Amino acid sequence: MNRSITPWLEALLAVAAIIWLTAAQLPVLGLASSALLFLLPVLMASVRGGVGPGLFAAIAGAASYNFFLLEPRYTFRVHQLDNLISVLVLVALALVTSRLASRLMQREAEAQERAKLSAECAEISSLLAGQPPQTALVTAASLIETRYGKLILLSEGAMPNDGAAFSSLDVAAAAWAAHNGDITGHGSEVMPAADWTFLPLALKNERDGRVAALARPMDGTTRPTSQIDHLQQLTLLLGQGLDREALEIERREREMLEERDHLRRAFLASLAHDFRTPLTVISGRLSVLAQKNSEARDALAAAQRLDRMMNDLIGAARIEGGSLTPHLENIDLIDVVSIACEDLQIPPQITLNRNVPADLPFVIADPVLLRHVLANLIDNAFRHANSTVTISADGEGNCVSLKVGDDGPGVPSSEQARIFERFARAEGSDRTDGSGLGLAIVKGFADAMAMSVTIENMDEGGARFALAIPMAAKAVE
């Protein structure tokens, strides 16, 4: 049976049942109770069929009440005024009741539809959050495609250009949606003649050029605005899923880079440690030979330089790995300078001047790290000086300023900010020896000991590094 006719027939049958009941039991029920019973078909018809069947039940009920129950019975004539008023009241009550019932039914239907749409949004959100990003995105997109039609996710750099799927109007609509962040195409106010609906995958103030293309319904109908708005909410969830997938990819790439970097640091540290033992043996033998053979001195200098490079690699690995823990103690700066100078092979063309007063106060530092810092500064000065390297120290407030200067070309102002970076070399420098880590080690070790290191160009030429070392507590008092 046609569903549109069913509520009307049900209303008619309900009125007929009330007529039979009231006509048979009129002496028992009375006119007032019988009149109220005719409201039942009105309520039923209004709930099941809306205003039309409800109004039909109201009119049919009022007419039947007049024809079968009011005197003279079986006619539509009304002899008494109270009977006429009863008929009119019945019609009025029936109309009001049917309207109220219809509105309640409409609101219930709207509430159910909103609940259904909210449940669908929650379902998509749960899918996107409960699975790996890529799998969740495919599953959610397939679910939307199953319920609403073919769905294609597009980025701004891959706009549709396949004539078999998209017309020129569709391409223009897609470009508009990507550029302006507006819903465009079928069912919208912008280019509604298009066969596809294009919905942004991000909010308008966050548009990134990505859109979802949804095909026109197979039955040829136009999507209502309410459905378009709901689909926009679903596609925004897909956009969040794409963002989550991109973040996951970025996280995996970052983890891979960190793992590679960790392996590189571990390899360099292991390599440096493995080299130190044979280097120590070689340096010891060459030191003995250098006392009698001048040619062995060059080999000893090369071995010592290689040993410093290995120390730099170990130091860099400790800094990057976060395993650098200085052991601070009160030390005499003169002893540290003396040991650092003895560990270095002074080039024959370089004169080393030491102007470190004997009455300097004790400083607080890690003796091993400070000796390494000073050795790197002196070695750097040797490699850039023309003829002279100077080590000086003086007290400045609560610190001792230890300075290492050379008479070389100096460091351009534009390069001073990056001179302490790993593998940094001054622009125009033709010096290629060294590990490229020395000054970076200086900065890292100094920071670990709460010291500051600076660089400046001297008026007479050359560069000078200054290391601010905190005085020991007794010296400060």
C-alpha positions, 0 to 999 in steps of 0.5 A: 500500500502507498505509504502516503495514503496509509495515515489517511486510511488509519485516521478514517478507521480510527474515527469509524471505531470511535463512532461505533464505540460511542454510538453503542455506549452513548447512554453510558458515556454521555455526549461530553465523554464521547466528544473527548474520545474523538480527539484520540484519532486526531492525536494518532493521525497527527503523530503518524501522518502529520497535519494533513491526516490530523486535520482530516481526522478532526473534520471527520470526527466533528462531522461524525459526532454531529451526524451520529450522536447529536439530536436529531441523529443521522442528520447534520442539523443542530437544534440546540445551541450547546450542541453547536458549541460542542461541535465547534469546540471539537473542531477547534480542539482537533485542529490545535491538537493536530498542529501541536502533535505535528510540531512535536513529531517534526521536532522529534524527527529533527532531534533524531536526525541531529542525533544520527549526524552527531553519532556519525561524526563520533563514529568517524572521529573514533575511527580516526583516533583509534587506528594508525593514521594511514589505516584510519584515514582510508577506513573513514574515507571509505565509510563516507564514500559508502554512505554519500557517494564517490569521494576523492581527496585532493591537494592544491598541487594535484587539482583534478584534470582528468576529463573523464572524471571532472569537467572544466567547471569541476576543475574551476570549482575545485580551484576556487574551493582550494584557494578560498576555503569555501564549499563549492560546486554541486549543492552550494551557492558557488558554481552549483551546476558542477557535478561534484561538491568540493569541501575544504579539509581545513577551516577557512582561516587555516586553509591549506589548499586541500579539498575533498571532492564528493560526486553528485548523488546517483539518483540525480537529486540535489543535496540539501544544505543540511547534508552539505553542512554535515559533510563539511564537518566530516571532511574537516575530520578527514583533514585532521586525520591527514594532519595526524598522518603527516605528523606521524610521518614527520615523527618517524622521520625524526626518529630515524634521523635521531637514530642515525645521529645516535649511531654516528656519535656512537661510532665516532666515539668508539672509533676515537677510543679504539685509536687512542691506545695505538696513538699513545704507543706511537706518540711514546715511541716517537717522543723517544726517537725525537730526542735523537732524530729531528725527522721524528719530531714532525711525525710526533707532531702529526701523531699529537695532532691526530690524538687531539682530533680523537679527543675532539671527537670524543668530546663532541660525542659527550656533548651531543649525548648529554653525558658531559658532567664536569667535576669542579674543584679549586685549581691553580690556573698556572698549572693548567696553562703549563700542562696544556703548553707541554702537551702541544708541539710548538711550531718552529716559526711560532713564538709562544709568550706566556703572561700569566701572573703567579699571584692569580687566585685559584679558580673553580673548574674541571681540570681535565675539561679546562686543559682541553679547552685551553689546548684547543685555543692554543692549537687554534692560535698556532694554526692561524698565527704568523709568528706570535701566540700570547697567553695572558690572564688577569682578574676581572671582578669575580672571574679570571679572564684567560686570553689566547691571542695570535697575530694572524689575519683575525676573524671577520665580524660577520663570522664571529657569531658562527665561529663556535659552530661545528666545522665552521671556518672563517670565510676566505680561510685557506687552513684545512688542517684540524678537525673543525670541532676544536672551537665547538668543543671549547664552547661546549666544555665552557658552557658545561663549566658555567664559563663564557668564551668570547672572541675579538679582533685586536687593534694590532691585528689578529684574533683573541679568545677570552675565557671567563673562569669563576674564582674559587669561593675563598678568593672571592671572599 
